[in-house]
Amino acid sequence: MSDSSESEAVQAAPFDTKAYRSTLGCFATGVTIITTRRADGECVGLTINSFNSVSLDPPLVLWSLSLYSQSLPAFQEASYFAVNILAADQAHLSNRFASQKPNRFEGVNFTFGKGGAPLIEGCAAYLECQQQYRHYGGDHIIFLGRVVDFVSTQREPLIFCRGGYAVARPFTGGSEEDPAE
């Protein structure tokens, strides 16, 4: 006779996407606006926190975009994109570029970088990137770009954690026992 607990099929609990998203929110990320231009010259940009560095040699970065994004064709066709790393006082821009507002650049001061992608004024840093690779990952496309130019300022960066914005400040002291000191 076999043990009934061994013979019963183990049914996995349904995947709780809300709890999963909340768990991912424990990882603080920088807030960026990725920008490019369509072939007709129209500026395209959206808020992304999936940005990450990949390599120093060559200098590569990555970010991902939903397969369902209305901006996807512009980024698939573009040769260049810019990563605008937002400063602490630019949460309003993060919200604007995360919205469905039709002309997100209206009233926003920017210049064009070497590859033609918009560089939003006042950011903590900028990375101008030439597209190198695209990979499919689930319901997103992962874009890898080679950094061709960058600017870093002393402005405090904006971060996102647990569903809200925060300001990143370097930790400059304390002890291992109490990092808050």
N, C-alpha and C positions, 0 to 999 in steps of 0.2 A: 504494500500500500504506500502511495506517495504522499508526501506532505502537501496538503491543500494550498498552503501559502506559496509553494514553489510552482504548482501547476496553474494557478490563476494568472491570467494575463495582467501585466502591470500597465495601467492606463496613465499616460502622462497628463498632468494638469494642463489646461489650455494656457498658452503663452500670454502673459499679461503685459501688453504693450504699454499701457499707462504706467505700470510699476517699473518697467524696463526704462522708459523715457526718464522717469524720476531718478532712477539709479544713475543713468548717464549724466544727469544734471549735477551730480556730486563732483564731476570733473570740471573744474573751472577752465574756460577757454577764452582766448582773445576774441574780439569782435572785429570783423573785417567787412568791407564792401569790395566785392570783386567787380571790376569794370572791364568793358571792351567796347568796340564799335562794330556796328553792322557794316556790310559792304556799301550801303547807301550813306554812311556817315553817322547814323543815329547812335547815340550813346545808350549803352545798356549797363545796368548795375544792379546788384542785389546783395543783401546782407547774408554773410556766411560765417559760421563759426567752426566749420570743418577743416580749416586751414592748418597745415603742418609743414615743418621742414622735413626734407628727405635726405639731402646729401650736401656736403660742403664742396666736394670735388667730383663731378661738376656741381655748381650750386643749383639744387633742385628743390622745389616746393610742390605741395599738392593741396587740392581741395576737391570737394565733391558737390554734385548738383543732381537733384531729382530728375528722373527721366520724364516727369510730368510737368516740369517747369516750362513756362512760356518763353523763358530766356534761353533755353537749351540750344536752339538752332544758332543763335548768335555766337555762343561760345564754341560750338562745334565748328563753325566756319571761320572764326577769327584766328589769326596767326599770333596775336599778342593779347595778353590780359594784364591787368594791374591788381595788386593786392593793396588796398588802402586799409592800414591798421588804425582803427579809430582811437582817438584820444578820449580821455575821461569825460570831456564836456560835449561829446558828439553822440550821445544816446539818441537824440532826436533824429539824427541821420540814420542810425541803425534802424529805428522804427519806420522811417520813411521808406528806406530801401527794402525793408521786409514786407511792406504793404503791397497792395495791388494797384497803387496809384499809377496812372498811365504815364506821366512824365515826371519821373522821380528826380531828374536833374534840374527841374525848374527852380530857379532861385538859389541853386547850389553853386558856389564858386569852385572852379576846377580849371586845370590846364591839361594839355595833352602830353603824354610821355613819348619817349622815343619810338615806341611801337604803335602809337596812336591811341592807346587806351587812356581814359580820363583819370587824372590824379586829383583827388578831392583835397582842397586846401584845409589846413589845420590838423591833419592827421598826425598820429604819433610816429608813423613810419610808412614808407611806400616801397613796394617791390614791383618792378616792371619785368614781365616774364614773357618769354617766347614759348608758345605751346610746343611740347615735345611728345607726349604720349597721352592716350586716353584708354581707360580700362573700365569695363562694366563690373559693378559690384552691387548685387541685389537690385534695388530699385533706384540706384544712382549711377552716374558716370563719374569716375575719378579722373581729374585733370592733373597732369604733371607738367610743370613749366620750368624752363631754365631761366634763372634770374640773370637779366642783362644789365640792370641798374637798380640801385636802391638808395634811399635816403632815410636816416634815422634822426629823430629829434629828441629833446629832453622832456617832451610832454608826457604826462602820465597816461598809460593806456587804459582803455575801457575793457572790462572783462564781464563775462556772463557766467553765473553759477546759480544752481537751484532755482531757476526760473526768473532771475532778476539780474540787473546790472550792478557792478561793483567797480571800484578803482583798484588797480594793481599798484602796490608800492613795494619796493624791495625790502626784504627782511635783512636787517643789518646788525643784529645782536642777539642777546639772549643765550640760553643754554640748551643743551640737548633735552634736559628734563622738562623745561617750560619754554617752548618756542615763542610764547607771547611776550616774554620779558625783553 
